[in-house]
């Protein structure tokens, strides 16, 4: 269960991860964003034998991290009841999206169909997409 401790509120946040993947595509089909220690780490890789991973980093303010944590806390009670997989992510090559929160050394991950975030996660996913899109020039 996501956010199972601390009365379903994130207090000691270790990291937040967000990503997308497409199983049947050409180019950089998997993209990941990690937020940890006021640093954004973005990576993208290709499918297949030679992933050719590219990685870029930026800093993020404590206020931005807190705002993201607050977006998750708003619906923490409902988020904690979501299943680990929602829908059929990437089944018909529609892609998959996921959000993962690492709290006190425990990871909680929810994967869903690309572009179809559950309403409890919509605001946080929208913010994470904007942060990820800030890495369009990562080559």
C-alpha positions in Angstrom: 0.0 0.0 0.0 1.2 3.4 -0.9 1.9 5.8 2.0 0.9 3.2 4.5 2.8 4.9 7.4 2.4 8.2 9.1 -1.4 8.3 8.9 -1.3 8.2 5.1 0.8 11.3 4.8 4.3 11.5 3.3 6.6 13.2 5.7 10.1 11.6 5.2 10.2 11.4 1.4 13.3 9.7 0.1 12.5 10.0 -3.6 9.8 10.2 -6.3 10.1 8.5 -9.6 8.0 8.9 -12.7 8.3 7.3 -16.1 6.8 6.2 -19.4 7.5 3.3 -21.7 6.3 1.9 -25.0 7.1 -1.7 -25.8 6.7 -1.5 -29.6 8.4 1.7 -30.7 11.6 3.0 -32.4 13.8 5.6 -30.7 13.9 6.3 -27.0 10.9 4.3 -25.8 11.6 4.4 -22.1 11.9 7.6 -20.1 12.5 8.0 -16.4 12.6 10.9 -14.0 14.0 10.6 -10.5 13.6 13.3 -7.9 16.0 12.9 -4.9 18.1 15.2 -2.8 16.9 18.3 -4.6 18.1 16.8 -7.9 16.2 15.8 -11.0 17.8 12.9 -12.9 16.3 12.1 -16.3 17.2 9.1 -18.4 15.9 7.8 -21.7 16.7 4.5 -23.4 16.0 2.5 -26.4 14.4 -0.9 -26.5 16.5 -3.9 -27.5 20.0 -5.2 -27.1 21.7 -1.7 -27.2 19.6 0.6 -25.0 21.9 3.6 -25.7 20.8 5.3 -22.4 21.1 9.1 -22.2 21.1 10.8 -18.8 20.8 14.5 -17.8 20.4 16.2 -14.4 19.1 19.5 -13.1 18.4 20.8 -9.6 15.0 21.3 -8.1 14.0 23.6 -5.3 12.8 22.3 -1.9 9.6 24.3 -2.5 9.0 22.4 -5.8 9.6 19.0 -4.0 7.3 20.1 -1.2 4.6 21.1 -3.7 4.8 17.7 -5.3 4.6 15.9 -2.0 1.6 18.1 -1.1 -0.1 17.0 -4.4 0.3 13.4 -3.3 -0.8 14.1 0.3 -4.1 15.7 -0.8 -5.4 12.3 -1.9 -3.1 10.1 0.2 -6.0 8.1 1.7 -7.4 7.3 -1.7 -4.0 6.7 -3.3 -3.1 4.2 -0.6 -6.0 2.0 -1.8 -5.0 2.0 -5.5 -3.8 -1.3 -7.0 -0.2 -1.6 -8.2 -1.4 -2.0 -11.8 -4.4 -0.2 -13.2 -5.8 -1.1 -16.6 -3.5 -3.0 -19.0 -0.4 -0.7 -19.3 1.2 -1.1 -22.8 -0.9 -4.2 -23.7 -2.0 -2.8 -27.0 1.1 -0.7 -27.4 -0.7 2.3 -25.9 2.2 2.8 -23.6 2.5 2.7 -19.8 3.1 5.4 -17.2 4.1 4.9 -13.6 4.7 6.8 -10.4 6.8 5.5 -7.6 7.3 7.0 -4.1 10.2 5.9 -1.8 9.3 6.7 1.8 11.5 5.6 4.7 13.2 3.0 2.5 10.1 1.4 1.2 9.0 1.8 -2.5 5.4 2.1 -3.6 4.7 2.0 -7.3 1.6 2.4 -9.4 1.6 1.6 -13.1 -1.3 2.7 -15.4 -2.2 3.1 -19.1 -0.3 6.0 -20.7 -2.3 9.2 -20.5 -4.9 7.7 -18.1 -3.7 8.6 -14.6 -6.2 7.7 -11.9 -7.9 10.9 -10.7 -6.2 10.6 -7.3 -2.8 11.0 -9.1 -3.7 13.4 -11.9 -2.3 16.5 -10.4 1.0 14.9 -9.3 1.4 13.2 -12.7 0.7 16.5 -14.5 3.5 18.2 -12.5 5.9 15.3 -13.1 5.1 15.4 -16.9 6.1 19.1 -16.9 9.3 18.3 -15.1 10.1 15.5 -17.5 9.3 17.7 -20.5 12.0 20.1 -19.3 14.5 17.5 -20.5 13.5 17.5 -24.2 17.0 18.7 -25.1 18.7 15.8 -23.3 20.9 14.3 -25.9 
